[in-house]
Structure formats: C-alpha cells, structure tokens
Amino acid sequence: MNIRLEQPEDYHEMPKDDEVPFFLAQELIPCYWGNREGTYCPPKGYFVADENPEDFDEYEKTFPKKAMSYNEGQLPPFAAKTKLIMQTARLTLRPWLDSDAEALFKYASNPDVGPRAGWPPHKSVEESREIIRTVFSGESMWAVEWKETGEPIGCVGYLPASVSNLRIKDDEAEVGYWIAKPYWGKSICTEALQLVIDYCFNVKNFNTLWGDYFPENPASGKVMEKCGFKDTGIETVCPNLVVGADRPVKVMKLEK
Ligand SMILES: CC(C)(COP(=O)(O)OP(=O)(O)OC[C@H]1O[C@@H](n2cnc3c(N)ncnc32)[C@H](O)[C@@H]1OP(=O)(O)O)[C@@H](O)C(=O)NCCC(=O)NCCS
C-alpha cells in the first residue's frame, strides 16, 4: 500500500510554524486525491463544552453516572497517550495485554529462553499474567506480535538508567529482548530491536544505547551487532536470577 505521511501545516487554527505532536497518514489511491488541498476543521459540536461549560454540566447531569474502567483486551491508557504502537510488514510492537497471558506462558515457560537472558522459565499462566501487569506494564516494554497469527511471540524494550544494571547516564538506556523459540533465526529480533532503537534515539532522545549478554549466548550479541552495536571490550557482571548470582556479561554500545 502506498502511504503519504505529512505534518499537517494547516490543521484547524494552529499557526503554520507550530511543531505538532501528530501527523496525517493518507492512503494514496490513484486519481483520488489529485491536487486538492484543504484545511481539516473539527466539527463545531466538538467545542460545545468549552463554549457553554455551565449548560454542558447541566446536560451531563441528565445521564446516569458512569465509572471509568479499563477492561481486558483494551489497550492501557498510556498506550494511547504515548502512541506506542510500531510496526513492520510482519511485526507489530504493542503494549502487553492481560489476554496475552496464555501465549506468554506457552513461550516463556520454555527452558531455552529465559535462562539465556538471566530469568527463570515461567511456571504458570498466573505468573505470566502477573509479569504482564508488573514487569511488562511500563511504557518501555513492547509485545512483539506476529501479525499473521496476532500472537505475541516475544518481548523487546529498553531500561532507562534508573533501572538498568549497567552504570549508564541519564541520557542513555539499556535494551533487552527475547523471542519465542519456534521463531528463532528469522531475523525477527533484529527487526523488532531496530524499531526500538529508532524510538529511543528519535522519540526519547537518548544519545547512547547499551546492551549486554552472557558470553555463552552469542546469538544475542549477534542481534545487537546486526543493529549496529559495537563490542566495547568491557566485561562486567549482571544478576542471573536462574543461578542466583552475578555472572559475567559482554557489553555492547550504540551511539546515536
Ligand atoms: C537471542 C534471540 C533474541 C535472537 O532472536 P532471533 O529472532 O532468532 O534473532 P535474529 O534472527 O534477528 O538474529 C540472530 C542471529 O544470531 C545468529 N546466531 C544464532 N545462534 C548463534 C550462535 N550460537 N552463535 C553465533 N550466532 C548465532 C543467527 O544466525 C542470526 O544471525 P544471522 O541473521 O546473521 O544469521 C533469541 O535467540 C532468544 O530469545 N534467546 C533467548 C533469550 C535471550 O537470549 N535474550 C537476550 C538476552 S541478552
């Protein structure tokens, strides 16, 4: 599909030179748009509450009271706020959902996955759900969804300095990832990590990204290498929750 992306220069009454936090995406259909130009104006009705706040309050009171809630399957509020969804032709990076717990358990219970990254295999769907609600709930962790099936098949994200095990600066972050074993060797991790790198540099404005891996897990080093990370030669230690002790790691680095 051909798509045109542009920063709208004349959205409603916004000054043309203002930087805006959104863009327009428009499918290019031959002969559809032509040379037409226009200014998008939200309908007048959108502003009734601003123009007549008192009348609006009275009108609101005529409705039964409703509580705001967030249901399973719905994207968490921060997803809408921070526009966290990114995609390639075959992957969608999106926030984790409660409803992903079974798929997460299926893949994260495999003993060949977590221990390579220093965490123990998941033991139950309940544990996976809890991890979704805690470890994966922040705005810096994405589920890697395989578009063909709609299933989450991995996790990718970054850790800011405040929670990284590496001693890094405030304008730096550490990347992390894993992919379900049936999907290894298809460049999926490299593709997903590349999206997160672009996000970290262009949206979060980090200047340097770091990553580390256990020397006995060279595939992880290879993923970072394919994304442009360089071996720093630094060897430090990081907690390995599986063996319950710090273990040596190799440290890689990518400058903006
Ligand atoms: C590491 C991991 C994320 C890679 O995912 P993936 O989608 O298979 O990665 P990619 O296909 O993008 O790239 C993997 C690269 O490593 C290479 N590789 C695989 N096994 C390797 C090995 N034993 N030695 C060296 N390179 C290896 C692959 O050939 C591939 O490189 P290529 O494309 O040049 O052939 C996945 O194996 C995984 O989840 N492992 C367990 C968790 C983990 O290690 N997380 C990282 C913790 S630091």
The ligand as an ORCA input file, in Angstrom:
! r2SCAN-3c Opt
* xyz 0 1
  C      18.807    -14.068     21.120
  C      17.432    -14.109     20.449
  C      16.623    -12.942     20.950
  C      17.628    -13.986     18.942
  O      16.357    -13.903     18.305
  P      16.216    -14.152     16.739
  O      14.903    -13.581     16.287
  O      16.489    -15.567     16.423
  O      17.406    -13.236     16.207
  P      17.781    -12.874     14.708
  O      17.268    -13.947     13.793
  O      17.350    -11.478     14.461
  O      19.385    -12.889     14.748
  C      20.065    -13.943     15.388
  C      21.460    -14.049     14.794
  O      22.266    -14.842     15.665
  C      22.868    -15.861     14.923
  N      23.116    -16.984     15.814
  C      22.228    -17.895     16.264
  N      22.868    -18.762     17.072
  C      24.162    -18.363     17.141
  C      25.323    -18.869     17.790
  N      25.271    -19.941     18.575
  N      26.492    -18.205     17.606
  C      26.549    -17.087     16.836
  N      25.482    -16.572     16.174
  C      24.324    -17.214     16.333
  C      21.875    -16.165     13.830
  O      22.497    -16.879     12.772
  C      21.453    -14.747     13.457
  O      22.426    -14.104     12.668
  P      22.292    -14.048     11.044
  O      20.973    -13.400     10.744
  O      23.469    -13.226     10.620
  O      22.319    -15.466     10.572
  C      16.676    -15.439     20.735
  O      17.522    -16.494     20.415
  C      16.245    -15.548     22.189
  O      15.174    -15.100     22.547
  N      17.100    -16.167     23.021
  C      16.755    -16.359     24.433
  C      16.624    -15.054     25.215
  C      17.832    -14.158     25.036
  O      18.926    -14.610     24.794
  N      17.617    -12.825     25.142
  C      18.679    -11.882     25.063
  C      19.306    -11.741     26.395
  S      20.703    -10.680     26.376
*
